[in-house]
Amino acid sequence: MIKNIIFDMGGVLIDFNPRFSLRKFITDENDVDLILKEIFRHPDWAKLDRGTLTVEEAVESACGRLPERLHDLLRRLLANWADEMPPITEMFPLVKELKSNGYGIYLLSNAPLNFHTYRGNIPGVEFFDGFVVSSDWLCVKPEPRIYEVLFEQFSLNPRECFFVDDMAENIAGAAAAGMPGHCFDHGDVNKLREALAAAGIRVSLMQPETV
């Protein structure tokens, strides 16, 4: 029987769309592509999630790869990137409903060391019973160790947990650790509700109109 719901953050609870966010500040699509390449698709981004690189170090590293005209923007963006990740508002009533129905609610996310400065942006953060963030533990999804950390830290039985993530490889990693889940890859909250119900989790099948 499922007793705990484990949520990823980016792409599940908050919107992580670097190209869309960058276009609000940069009109030149070539510059957008350049920043995507040198920041978000660069190996340094994985180091941020692993906790082996700070945001400040990532900024300085990126400045060495980008033209000087982009340096000030880069520093401002990365220092305040959390402001560019709005909550997926439909998730708040779901998290609230699950908590009201007696489920433990936890976060399992690949995120940098400054996560704890912006975790208040997460919809329904007040309902969460615990957080496991990759950079705190120097391991990332879908590595087996990060799932073990989750289970050990909160004394959870993996077969009593249900994991929601937007990356298929992370769901596969959870399954290998004994935890079933659902890939939220298209952001369809009603399909997520159906998947939760199919797993025997008490949840309404349609998104409530009011909270």
C-alpha positions as CSV (number, residue, x, y, z in Angstrom):
1,M,0.0,0.0,0.0
2,I,1.3,3.5,-0.9
3,K,1.8,5.7,2.1
4,N,4.1,8.4,0.7
5,I,4.3,10.5,-2.4
6,I,7.7,11.7,-3.6
7,F,7.9,14.7,-6.0
8,D,10.6,16.0,-8.2
9,M,10.8,19.8,-8.4
10,G,11.7,21.2,-11.8
11,G,9.2,20.2,-14.4
12,V,6.8,18.8,-11.8
13,L,6.3,21.5,-9.1
14,I,7.9,24.5,-10.7
15,D,8.4,25.3,-14.4
16,F,12.0,24.9,-15.6
17,N,12.1,26.3,-19.2
18,P,15.5,28.1,-19.7
19,R,14.9,29.0,-23.3
20,F,11.5,30.7,-22.5
21,S,13.0,32.5,-19.6
22,L,16.1,33.7,-21.5
23,R,13.9,35.1,-24.3
24,K,12.5,37.6,-21.8
25,F,15.9,39.2,-21.5
26,I,17.6,38.5,-24.8
27,T,16.2,39.3,-28.2
28,D,19.1,37.7,-30.2
29,E,18.3,34.0,-30.6
30,N,22.0,33.3,-31.3
31,D,22.8,34.6,-27.8
32,V,20.0,32.5,-26.3
33,D,21.5,29.4,-28.0
34,L,24.9,30.4,-26.8
35,I,23.9,30.7,-23.1
36,L,21.9,27.5,-23.3
37,K,25.0,25.7,-24.6
38,E,27.5,27.3,-22.2
39,I,25.3,27.2,-19.1
40,F,22.4,24.8,-19.1
41,R,23.9,22.2,-21.4
42,H,27.4,22.6,-20.1
43,P,29.0,20.0,-17.8
44,D,29.1,22.7,-15.1
45,W,25.3,22.4,-14.7
46,A,25.6,18.8,-13.7
47,K,28.3,19.8,-11.2
48,L,25.9,22.4,-9.7
49,D,23.3,19.6,-9.1
50,R,26.0,17.3,-7.7
51,G,27.1,20.0,-5.2
52,T,30.7,20.1,-6.4
53,L,30.3,23.6,-7.9
54,T,28.7,26.7,-6.4
55,V,26.6,29.1,-8.3
56,E,29.3,31.8,-7.9
57,E,31.9,29.4,-9.4
58,A,29.6,28.4,-12.2
59,V,29.2,32.1,-13.1
60,E,32.9,32.8,-13.2
61,S,33.5,29.6,-15.3
62,A,30.8,30.6,-17.7
63,C,32.1,34.2,-18.1
64,G,35.3,32.6,-19.4
65,R,33.3,31.0,-22.2
66,L,30.9,33.8,-23.1
67,P,31.5,37.3,-24.6
68,E,31.9,40.1,-22.1
69,R,28.7,41.8,-23.3
70,L,26.7,38.9,-21.7
71,H,28.6,38.8,-18.4
72,D,26.4,41.2,-16.4
73,L,23.2,39.5,-17.6
74,L,24.6,36.1,-16.8
75,R,25.5,37.1,-13.2
76,R,22.1,38.6,-12.6
77,L,20.3,35.6,-14.2
78,L,22.1,32.9,-12.3
79,A,22.0,34.8,-9.0
80,N,18.2,35.1,-9.3
81,W,17.4,32.1,-11.4
82,A,14.7,30.9,-8.9
83,D,12.6,33.9,-9.9
84,E,12.5,32.5,-13.4
85,M,11.0,29.2,-12.3
86,P,7.3,30.0,-11.6
87,P,5.2,27.4,-9.7
88,I,3.0,25.0,-11.7
89,T,-0.1,26.2,-9.9
90,E,-2.2,23.1,-10.7
91,M,0.1,21.1,-8.4
92,F,-0.8,23.0,-5.2
93,P,-4.3,21.5,-4.9
94,L,-3.0,18.1,-5.6
95,V,-0.3,18.3,-3.0
96,K,-2.8,19.7,-0.5
97,E,-5.3,17.0,-1.3
98,L,-2.7,14.2,-0.9
99,K,-1.6,15.6,2.4
100,S,-5.2,15.9,3.6
101,N,-5.7,12.3,2.7
102,G,-2.9,11.3,5.1
103,Y,0.0,10.7,2.7
104,G,3.6,11.6,3.6
105,I,4.9,14.2,1.1
106,Y,8.6,14.4,0.2
107,L,10.8,16.1,-2.4
108,L,13.6,14.3,-4.3
109,S,15.3,16.8,-6.6
110,N,18.5,17.4,-8.5
111,A,19.2,21.0,-7.5
112,P,22.2,23.2,-6.6
113,L,23.5,24.2,-3.2
114,N,21.3,27.4,-3.1
115,F,18.1,25.4,-3.2
116,H,17.2,26.1,0.4
117,T,17.1,29.9,-0.4
118,Y,14.3,29.4,-2.8
119,R,12.4,26.3,-1.7
120,G,9.6,28.6,-0.6
121,N,8.7,28.9,-4.3
122,I,7.5,25.2,-4.4
123,P,3.7,24.9,-4.5
124,G,2.4,23.4,-1.2
125,V,5.9,23.5,0.4
126,E,4.2,23.8,3.8
127,F,2.8,20.3,3.3
128,F,6.2,18.6,2.7
129,D,7.5,16.2,5.4
130,G,11.1,16.2,4.1
131,F,13.5,17.2,1.3
132,V,16.4,15.3,-0.3
133,V,18.4,17.6,-2.6
134,S,21.2,16.2,-4.7
135,S,23.8,18.8,-3.9
136,D,23.5,18.2,-0.2
137,W,24.5,14.5,-0.7
138,L,26.9,14.7,-3.6
139,C,24.8,12.3,-5.7
140,V,22.2,12.8,-8.4
141,K,19.2,11.0,-9.9
142,P,19.1,8.4,-11.4
143,E,22.1,7.1,-9.4
144,P,21.0,4.4,-6.9
145,R,22.6,6.2,-3.9
146,I,20.2,9.2,-4.0
147,Y,17.2,6.9,-3.7
148,E,18.8,5.1,-0.8
149,V,19.4,8.5,0.9
150,L,15.7,9.2,0.7
151,F,14.7,5.9,2.2
152,E,17.3,6.0,4.9
153,Q,16.8,9.7,6.0
154,F,13.0,9.3,6.5
155,S,12.8,5.6,7.3
156,L,10.7,4.9,4.1
157,N,9.8,1.6,2.6
158,P,10.3,2.1,-1.2
159,R,7.3,-0.1,-2.0
160,E,5.2,2.2,0.1
161,C,6.3,5.2,-1.9
162,F,5.2,6.6,-5.3
163,F,7.5,8.8,-7.3
164,V,6.6,11.6,-9.7
165,D,9.3,12.9,-12.0
166,D,9.4,14.4,-15.5
167,M,12.4,12.3,-16.6
168,A,11.9,8.7,-17.7
169,E,15.4,7.7,-16.6
170,N,14.7,9.0,-13.0
171,I,11.5,7.0,-12.9
172,A,13.5,3.9,-14.1
173,G,16.1,4.6,-11.4
174,A,13.4,4.7,-8.8
175,A,11.8,1.5,-10.1
176,A,15.2,-0.2,-9.8
177,A,15.3,0.9,-6.2
178,G,11.9,-0.7,-5.6
179,M,9.8,2.5,-5.8
180,P,7.0,2.7,-8.4
181,G,6.2,6.0,-10.1
182,H,4.8,8.1,-12.9
183,C,6.7,10.1,-15.6
184,F,5.1,13.6,-15.6
185,D,6.8,14.4,-19.0
186,H,3.9,16.3,-20.6
187,G,2.7,18.2,-17.5
188,D,-0.8,16.8,-17.6
189,V,-2.0,16.9,-14.0
190,N,-5.2,15.0,-14.7
191,K,-3.1,12.1,-16.2
192,L,-1.0,12.3,-13.1
193,R,-4.1,12.0,-10.9
194,E,-5.2,9.0,-13.0
195,A,-1.8,7.4,-12.4
196,L,-2.0,8.0,-8.7
197,A,-5.5,6.6,-8.5
198,A,-4.4,3.5,-10.5
199,A,-1.7,2.9,-7.9
200,G,-4.4,2.8,-5.2
201,I,-3.8,6.3,-4.0
202,R,-6.8,8.3,-2.7
203,V,-7.1,11.3,-5.0
204,S,-9.9,12.8,-7.1
205,L,-9.6,12.2,-10.8
206,M,-10.2,15.8,-12.0
207,Q,-8.4,19.0,-11.1
208,P,-10.6,20.9,-8.7
209,E,-11.8,24.3,-10.0
210,T,-11.2,26.1,-6.7
211,V,-8.7,25.5,-3.9
